[in-house]
Amino acid sequence: MISFLRGILLGVEENRVILDVHGIGYEIYVPAGLLQRLPSPGQELEVYTHLYVREDCLQLFGFASPADRTLFRMLLKAQGIGPRVALTILDTFNGDEFAEIIARGNSSDLLRIPGVGKKSAQRLLLELKDKLPAQLQAKTKAGSAETPLFDEVSEALLALGYSRHETAEILKKIKQRKTGTSVSANDILREALKELGKGKKE
């Protein structure tokens, strides 16, 4: 099993990179998020890899961290989730966000993933509920006390006519700033409205 590869980035072809490791060129499929953070061709790149085996082909997938690879492997265990959809999920949510969605059982958030419909979202929730990696479960439990407050504010913003996308984005930023502090739903709502209003002026 190939755990990771470190070599010289030769080039990029759509959704994959070509990595020269001691004279051997590896074609590695990577998430779009990693494609956007690649070094320049000719520089060194390290990726944590997973070898996907099918009857008709072998495909190598690469990730920026072991945590991303762990989540990718977990997703592959779900019925109907292949490597391409798993990569799309990794590009839509980071590990902590995805773990929180699964833990909360919020299927509507999963509909943001291209190619995932209502039935697929519900199936994902059922299949992955007890399969989250241990480190993601721990982080989710640590932040669970804040979740009801942000859910309440999210519903209020949606009722005011803001889209689900802009609501999710602004609350994500506020949650990152407020982690570990004592806040109320009214405090969060006031800050969200201020940020949303600022964005419209710009």
TITI-393927 format. One record per residue: y, x, z negated of N, C-alpha, C in turn. Coordinates in steps of 0.02 Angstrom, whole numbers, plus 32768, in hexadecimal, padded with zeros to 4 digits. Example, Ala and Ser with C-alpha at 12.3 -4.5 7.8 and 13.67 -1.06 7.14 Angstrom:
7EE482947E7A7F1F82677E7A7F5B82947E7A7F9082827E9E7FCB82AC7E9B800282857E76
END
This chain:
7FC4802A8000800080008000803E802C8000806F801B802A80AE8040802D80DF801F7FFC80F480437FC8812080267F96816A802B7FAA817D80647FC581C1806C7FDE81C280A1801481F880A1803B820280D3806F824880EF806A824E8131806F828F815180708292817D80AE82C4817180D782C881988115830D81928134831181A58173835081A581978355816581C2838C814181BA8396810481E183A681178229837A8102825783848112829E83AD80DC82C183A4809D82AD83C8806782CE83B5802382B383D87FF182CD83CD7FAC82B883BF7F8182F5838C7F5782F1837B7F29832783767EE3830B83AA7EBB831583AD7E7682FC83A07E7482B183657E5E829C83577E55825483297E8B823883297EC6825682FE7EFB823E83207F40824983077F70822483207FB4822A82E87FE2824182FB801A825F82CC804D827282D98089824482A6809B821D82AD80D081EC827F810B81FE829D81468203827781828213826381A381D1822181A281C2820781C2818681D981FB819B81F58238819881CF827481AA81B0826E81F081D88257821F81C282558265819C82168278819281E8824A817281A8825A81A68171825681AB814A828B81DD8114828E81C080D2827581DC80B8823F81C58078822381F68040823781DA800A825082027FCE826081FC7FA0822482357F92820382357F6E81C482647F3281C8824A7EF681BB82727EBA81B882957EB8817482D67EA8817582FC7EA8813683287E6A8132833C7E5580F6836A7E1B80EF83AE7E2B810F83D07DF6812484127DFE814284437E208112843C7E1180D184697E2F80A084637E7B809F84267E9480A8841D7EDD80AA84377EF980EB84307ED58122844B7EED816284967EFA815E84B87ED1813685017ED8813085157F13810484E57F3080E084F67F6780B384D47FA980C884BE7FAD8105849A7FE8811B84C98024812384AF8060811784D7809C812684DC80A58171850280D48187850980E281CE84C9810381E884B880F88228847E8119824584828165823A84498183822A844881CA821C844A81DA81D2845B81A781A9845C81B18161841B81998141841081AC810283D2819B80DF83D3815380C68399813380CA839180EE80B2834E80E9808E835080C78055831280BA80308308806E802982CD8057803882BD80108032827A8008800E82767FD27FE682377FC07FC482127F907FF281D47F9E800081B27F7E803881797F508023816C7F21805081327EF4804B81117EF0808F80D07EFC809280AB7EF880D1808D7EB280D780A47E8E8109808C7E49811680557E4C814A801B7E3281387FE17E3881647FCD7DF481807FC97DF081C27FAE7DB581E37F777DCC82127F517D9B822C7F1A7DAD82597F337DD082987F6E7DBC82AF7F867DD782EF7FB97E0E82E97FD07E1E82AC80027E5382A7800B7E6A825E802B7EA4825880407EBF8217808C7EC5821A80AF7EAC81E680F87EB181E4810D7ED081A2813E7EFD81A681577F1F816B819C7F02815A81A47EED811C81E47ED1810582027EFF80D082447F0780D282647F3580A4829C7F14807D82A67F2B803F82D77F0C801182FE7F427FEC83387F2F7FD583657F5E7FB3834D7F6E7F6D83267F427F4E83117F4C7F0982CA7F317EFE82A77F4A7ECB82657F2E7EBB82687EE57EA882A07ECF7E8982A77E897E7582A87E5B7EB282CC7E707EE782CE7E487F2482887E447F4382647E7B7F4182207E7B7F5D81F17E4E7F3481F97E4F7EF281D17E247EC781DD7DDA7ED7821C7DC87EE0822D7D827EF182107D707F3582157D9D7F6581F97D917FA881AE7D847FA3818B7DAC7F7D81427DA37F7681317D617F5481597D4E7F23814E7D0F7F0281577CD57F32818A7CD97F5D81987CA37F8D815F7C9B7FBF81417CD27FD2810A7CD0800280CE7CA97FE880C97CA37FA680907C7F7F8880997C337F8D80D67C1C7F9C80E27BD57FA180CA7BBB7FE580AD7B7F7FE480927B62802280CA7B56805480BF7B6C809280EF7B6080C781287B9280CA81297BC4809D815E7BF5809E81437C3680BC815C7C4680F7814A7C858118817F7CB9810A81757CF5812581A57D2C811781EB7D1F812F81F37CFD816882367CF18183825E7CC18155823D7C8B813E825E7C5D8110826D7C7F80CE823E7CA880B682497CCD807882867CFA807D828E7D1C80B682CA7D4680C083097D1C80C083067CE180DE83407CB480E083547C9F809983227C91806F832F7C7E802A83527CB88005833B7CF5801083597D2F7FF183A17D39800883B07D24804583F57D2A805E84227CF2804484047CB9802F842A7C80801784397C867FCD840A7C9F7FA684127CA57F5E83FB7CEB7F48841B7D047F1283FF7D407EF383C87D2A7EC383A47D597EA7836B7D487E7D837C7D1C7E4183B47D2C7E1F83C87D057DE483D97CBD7DF783FE7CB57E2E84117C717E4483D37C487E5583A57C677E7A836A7C427E8F833F7C2F7E5283387C5D7E2283117C4F7DE6832F7C157DBF83727C137DBC83937BDD7D9783897B997DB9838B7B997DFB83817B5B7E21833A7B417E1583097B6F7E1882C47B5B7E0D82BA7B417DC682D67B657D9682CE7B527D4F82EE7B0E7D4183267AFF7D6283497ABF7D58832A7A877D8083007A987DB182E27A657DDB83147A447E0A83477A6A7E20837C7A4E7E49836D7A577E93834B7A267EB083367A2C7EF683717A297F2783A87A087F1383E17A027F4183FE7A467F5483FE7A767F2584177AB97F3483EC7ADC7F6883AA7ACD7F67837D7AED7F9783897AD57FDE83AB7A9D7FE683B97A84802983EC7AAF804E840C7ADC802A843A7B0C804A84157B40807383D47B45806883AC7B77808C839C7B5D80D183B07B7F810683A07B68814A83557B60815383417B27816E82FB7B1A817C82D57AFA814282F77AEE810A82D67ACE80D182F17A8780C982C47A5580D082D77A0F80C882C679F6808282CE79B5807882C379988035827B79A1801D824B799480498205799B803481F479E48024820D7A12804E82007A59804282207A708001825D7A567FF382807A697FB682597A527F7882417A147F7A821A79FA7F4181DA7A227F3781BA7A347F6F817C7A5A7F6B81887A9F7F4D81C07ABD7F6281D27AFF7F4781DB7AFC7EFB81FD7AC87EE482097AC17E9C81C77ABC7E76819A7A937E90815A7A887E6E812F7AC77E6D812E7AEA7EA681027B237EAB811C7B617E87815E7B687E82817A7BA67E6881917BA07E1F818E7B647E0381A77B597DBF818B7B8B7D8D814A7B997D92812A7BC57D6181197C0A7D7E81377C1A7DB881257C597DD8815F7C8A7DDC81967C7B7DBB81CF7CA87DBD81BD7CEA7D9C81D57D227DB981C97D637D9881E57D627D5181C57D877D2381D77D857CDC82207D967CD1823B7DC77CF682817DDB7CEA82B17DA37CFE82A07D7D7D3282CB7D457D4782C67D0C7D15828A7CFF7CFA82827CCB7CC882AC7CDA7C8B82AD7D197C7682D47D2C7C3A831E7D217C4583387D357C80837F7D2C7C8E83917CE27C9283647CBA7CAE83717C737CB483757C527C7083487C647C4283497C487BFF83887C5B7BDA839E7C9A7BE583DA7CB27BC384187C8B7BD884197C747C1784547C507C2E844D7C057C2E84167BEB7C1484087BA37C1984397B7A7BF084557B967BBA84837B707B9084C37B5D7BB684D67B877BE685147B7A7C0C85097B487C4584CA7B427C5C84BC7B1B7C9884D47AD37C9684C87AAC7C6084DF7A677C5F852A7A607C6885517A8E7C4D859A7A8B7C5585AE7A927C9E85907AC37CBF85A17ACE7D0685877A967D32854E7A787D2085357A3E7D4585667A047D3F858179FB7D0385B179C47CF685F079CE7D2086087A0C7D2186457A1B7D4886387A137D9285FC7A287DA885EA7A227DEF85ED79D97E0585D079AD7DDD85D079657DED8618794B7DF0864279627DC38688794B7DC186AD79617E0086A2799F7E1686C379B97E5286AB79957E91866B79877E93865079617ECC866E791C7ECF867778FD7E95869578BA7E9286DE78BB7EA886FF78F57EA0874578FC7EB5874B790A7EFF871379127F218714791B7F69870A79617F8286FE79907F5586F179D57F6B86A979DA7F85869E7A067FB6865C7A0C7FD3862D7A307FA385EC7A257FAE85BA7A467F8385BE7A927F8A85CD7AA97FC785D07AF17FD286097B117FAC86477AF67FB3867F7B157F91867A7B0D7F46865C7AD57F2F86517ACB7EE886217B007ECC85EA7B0C7EF085B97B3D7ED985D77B837ED885FF7B947F0B861C7BD77F0F864D7BE47ED786797BB47EC986AC7BBF7E95868D7BC07E50865B7B967E44863A7B957E0286117BD57DF785F77BF07E2C85D27C2F7E2786007C667E0F863D7C697E2B866E7C9D7E1786837C947DCE86907C557DBB86A57C487D77866E7C597D4686317C487D5785F87C557D2A85F17CA07D1E85FB7CC87D5285F67D107D4A862B7D2B7D1B86677D0D7D1F869E7D237CF386957D0C7CAB86767CD27CA386727CB37C6086317CC27C3A86037CE67C5A85C37CF47C3985CF7D157BF585B17CF87BC185B67D147B7E85F27CFC7B57861C7CD17B7586567CB67B51864C7C6D7B4386717C537B13866C7C0D7B00869D7BE47B2A86837BB57B5186AD7B8B7B7C86977B437B7786C47B167B8A86B47ACE7B8D86B57AB87BD6869A7A7D7BE3869A7A637C2786E27A5A7C4187107A457C1587567A3C7C2987767A7F7C3C87657AB47C1787807AF67C2887687B0C7C6D87287B017C79870C7B157CBA872A7AEC7CF287327AAB7CE7874E7A7F7D1B87957A927D2B87BE7AA07CF888037AB47D0488077AF47D2D87DD7B247D1B87DD7B647D3F87C57B5B7D8787937B307D9187787B237DD487AD7B027E0087CF7AD17DE588047AAE7E0C883D7ADE7E1D884D7B0A7DEF88827B3B7DFB886D7B6A7E35882F7B827E3388177BAF7E6788127B8C7EAB87F97B4E7EAA87F37B287EE888377B197F0788677B097EDB88AB7AFE7EF388CB7B3C7F1088BD7B757EF188D77BB57F0988BB7BC57F4E88797BB67F5788597BC37F9788767B9A7FCF88897B5B7FC188A57B2F7FF588EB7B47800A89127B617FD989557B7A7FE889517BB78016891E7BE1800989167C1C803289017C0A8079
END
